[in-house]
Amino acid sequence: MDVIGKMMLALFLPALLVLLFTRITYNRYVALLLAIALIAASVYAGYTSPPIIFVVDAFSLTVGFWLASRMQKK
């Protein structure tokens, strides 16, 4: 997969993971930790080669956590 494809996945997938895990666990902090653990495992396995992917992942996790906090209030 090329760098653009990895960046697109890194932009949307972590936020969706946080939202999914929030719906499953009913706790946005646990959901954030689970998503971070999955990303750390993929980094350890070597699937994220350029360092800009880490920045995009962190941004997406932040957006996902913000959306999960808005979702839990309703």
ABEGO torsion letter per residue (X at the ends): XBAAAAAAAAAAAAAAAAAAAAAAAGBAAAAAAAAAAAAAAAAAAGABABAAAAAAAAAAAAAAAAAAAAAAAX
